[in-house]
Amino acid sequence: MSEALYEAQIDLAPVRERTIALIGYGNHGRSHGLNLRDYGVERILVALREGSASREKAEADGFNVVSLAEAAQRADIVSILAADEAHKEIWETQLAPNRKPGQALIFCHGFSIDYGLIDPPADCDVILAAAKGPGGAVRSAFEAGGGLVGFWGVHQDASGQAEAIAKAYLAGLGCGRAGIYESSFKEEALADILGEQAVLVGGMCALAREGFEQLVAAGISPRMAYIDTVHELKYIADLIHQRGIHGMYAAISDTAEFGAHEVEGAIREAVRPVFQAIVKDVTAGDFARRWVADYEQGRETLHAMRAEAGEHALEEAGREIRGAGARTR
Ligand SMILES: NC(=O)c1ccc[n+]([C@@H]2O[C@H](COP(=O)([O-])OP(=O)(O)OC[C@H]3O[C@@H](n4cnc5c(N)ncnc54)[C@H](OP(=O)(O)O)[C@@H]3O)[C@@H](O)[C@H]2O)c1
């Protein structure tokens, strides 16, 4: 594992001396713009599509808003902070036809490069600069005097400056306060997607829904089932965030700990083949291809899956519990 780098070890000149275009002004785009500016990066362009709902916010924050084509013509560094599924389309229709030769490309997720959705020409630096966490946290951690852990990687180094730009960009996000580490597009892409699919989102929701259904089938009221399989997740997640898994176990009842240690092994056995299949699917690029194809067809599959998930019986129980909580506040 690489050693951590901190703020004092990093020269910010590679980003302060260049014009940076941020493609997109969502969670990451806004946080990157505000943090970089607070670190003294003066030449920032925010590039938005025509009719973008984010224009007003970017202008209110004092940024110069331009089209994607103009950003591609003017910037020395283009940081692609738009939704992953749109990268291919943005690259092919807006950036590639207008780009300034030698321009560096920065990505904050390994997705588009590792799965071959974008194949940049040899004259540009292709850099991963991932502040690990949701976009809003890049700004909130910075405002609280800290930063998120950052990972950098270089896919192409045409200028000989790619590594210096990567480190400077992450330092400009505030990651130098938490630690900046070397990684790669491949490592970041798989870790991020496996984490969200198998554990943090897909896995966690599957366990919650299955637990809820089993309890209701055993005659437990949906209200009680919801509290014990969904609502209390927050308390456990907070404990893990603060103390790690071992520390969480130390903070809960011995009854819960004894039972959980007993069943963990069986649950892991059951999900192992599913997780292995996810690793294969993601690594082969099949997930990325399915998702981009769905985006290009109007997100039909996503909309259908979202609608079906919204009809699950635990949603009604959840609304009741949250409503009761709101009435007592
Ligand atoms: N490193 C990490 O740990 C981490 C964590 C989360 C996310 N990410 C990455 O951060 C990137 C952005 O995520 P986010 O959470 O900031 O997304 P977001 O809040 O949804 O913002 C997406 C932005 O992309 C723009 N956009 C979408 N489609 C576009 C198109 N066809 N043409 C032009 N602009 C388009 C949107 O424009 P409008 O404003 O006009 O709608 C919006 O400004 C993604 O690559 C994601 O994977 C990385």
The ligand as an SDF file (V2000), in Angstrom:
LIG
                    3D

 48 52  0  0  0  0  0  0  0  0999 V2000
  -15.0090    9.4440   -5.9230 N   0  0  0  0  0  0  0  0  0  0  0  0
  -16.1320    9.1000   -5.3100 C   0  0  0  0  0  0  0  0  0  0  0  0
  -16.1470    8.5040   -4.2300 O   0  0  0  0  0  0  0  0  0  0  0  0
  -17.4240    9.4940   -5.9390 C   0  0  0  0  0  0  0  0  0  0  0  0
  -18.5930    9.4960   -5.1750 C   0  0  0  0  0  0  0  0  0  0  0  0
  -19.7930    9.8710   -5.7750 C   0  0  0  0  0  0  0  0  0  0  0  0
  -19.7850   10.2230   -7.1350 C   0  0  0  0  0  0  0  0  0  0  0  0
  -18.6350   10.1930   -7.8380 N   0  0  0  0  0  0  0  0  0  0  0  0
  -18.6000   10.5550   -9.2640 C   0  0  0  0  0  0  0  0  0  0  0  0
  -18.8530   11.9460   -9.4240 O   0  0  0  0  0  0  0  0  0  0  0  0
  -19.4290   12.1950  -10.6980 C   0  0  0  0  0  0  0  0  0  0  0  0
  -20.6470   13.0880  -10.5280 C   0  0  0  0  0  0  0  0  0  0  0  0
  -21.4440   12.6260   -9.4780 O   0  0  0  0  0  0  0  0  0  0  0  0
  -22.4300   13.6200   -8.7060 P   0  0  0  0  0  0  0  0  0  0  0  0
  -22.8760   12.9040   -7.4890 O   0  0  0  0  0  0  0  0  0  0  0  0
  -21.8060   14.9770   -8.5800 O   0  0  0  0  0  0  0  0  0  0  0  0
  -23.6380   13.6900   -9.7570 O   0  0  0  0  0  0  0  0  0  0  0  0
  -24.8810   14.7120   -9.7970 P   0  0  0  0  0  0  0  0  0  0  0  0
  -25.0160   15.4590   -8.5180 O   0  0  0  0  0  0  0  0  0  0  0  0
  -26.0310   13.9220  -10.3080 O   0  0  0  0  0  0  0  0  0  0  0  0
  -24.4510   15.7870  -10.9200 O   0  0  0  0  0  0  0  0  0  0  0  0
  -24.3010   15.3940  -12.2210 C   0  0  0  0  0  0  0  0  0  0  0  0
  -24.0100   16.6160  -13.0910 C   0  0  0  0  0  0  0  0  0  0  0  0
  -23.8310   16.0790  -14.3860 O   0  0  0  0  0  0  0  0  0  0  0  0
  -24.5270   16.8720  -15.3260 C   0  0  0  0  0  0  0  0  0  0  0  0
  -24.9590   16.0660  -16.4780 N   0  0  0  0  0  0  0  0  0  0  0  0
  -25.6470   14.8930  -16.4540 C   0  0  0  0  0  0  0  0  0  0  0  0
  -25.8700   14.4830  -17.7190 N   0  0  0  0  0  0  0  0  0  0  0  0
  -25.3040   15.4030  -18.5260 C   0  0  0  0  0  0  0  0  0  0  0  0
  -25.1980   15.5440  -19.9460 C   0  0  0  0  0  0  0  0  0  0  0  0
  -25.7180   14.6270  -20.7810 N   0  0  0  0  0  0  0  0  0  0  0  0
  -24.5440   16.6310  -20.4380 N   0  0  0  0  0  0  0  0  0  0  0  0
  -24.0060   17.5450  -19.5940 C   0  0  0  0  0  0  0  0  0  0  0  0
  -24.0720   17.4870  -18.2420 N   0  0  0  0  0  0  0  0  0  0  0  0
  -24.7230   16.4180  -17.7360 C   0  0  0  0  0  0  0  0  0  0  0  0
  -25.7390   17.3710  -14.5530 C   0  0  0  0  0  0  0  0  0  0  0  0
  -26.1850   18.4970  -15.2320 O   0  0  0  0  0  0  0  0  0  0  0  0
  -27.5180   19.3380  -14.8230 P   0  0  0  0  0  0  0  0  0  0  0  0
  -27.0760   20.1330  -13.6390 O   0  0  0  0  0  0  0  0  0  0  0  0
  -27.7660   20.1370  -16.0380 O   0  0  0  0  0  0  0  0  0  0  0  0
  -28.5810   18.3170  -14.5060 O   0  0  0  0  0  0  0  0  0  0  0  0
  -25.1320   17.6380  -13.1570 C   0  0  0  0  0  0  0  0  0  0  0  0
  -24.6240   18.9550  -13.0870 O   0  0  0  0  0  0  0  0  0  0  0  0
  -19.6990   10.8140  -11.2710 C   0  0  0  0  0  0  0  0  0  0  0  0
  -18.6300   10.4830  -12.1270 O   0  0  0  0  0  0  0  0  0  0  0  0
  -19.6880    9.8990  -10.0640 C   0  0  0  0  0  0  0  0  0  0  0  0
  -19.3480    8.5730  -10.3220 O   0  0  0  0  0  0  0  0  0  0  0  0
  -17.4460    9.8550   -7.2790 C   0  0  0  0  0  0  0  0  0  0  0  0
  1  2  1  0
  2  3  2  0
  2  4  1  0
  4  5  1  0
  4 48  2  0
  5  6  2  0
  6  7  1  0
  7  8  2  0
  8  9  1  0
  8 48  1  0
  9 10  1  0
  9 46  1  0
 10 11  1  0
 11 12  1  0
 11 44  1  0
 12 13  1  0
 13 14  1  0
 14 15  2  0
 14 16  1  0
 14 17  1  0
 17 18  1  0
 18 19  2  0
 18 20  1  0
 18 21  1  0
 21 22  1  0
 22 23  1  0
 23 24  1  0
 23 42  1  0
 24 25  1  0
 25 26  1  0
 25 36  1  0
 26 27  1  0
 26 35  1  0
 27 28  2  0
 28 29  1  0
 29 30  1  0
 29 35  2  0
 30 31  1  0
 30 32  2  0
 32 33  1  0
 33 34  2  0
 34 35  1  0
 36 37  1  0
 36 42  1  0
 37 38  1  0
 38 39  2  0
 38 40  1  0
 38 41  1  0
 42 43  1  0
 44 45  1  0
 44 46  1  0
 46 47  1  0
M  CHG  2   8   1  16  -1
M  END
$$$$
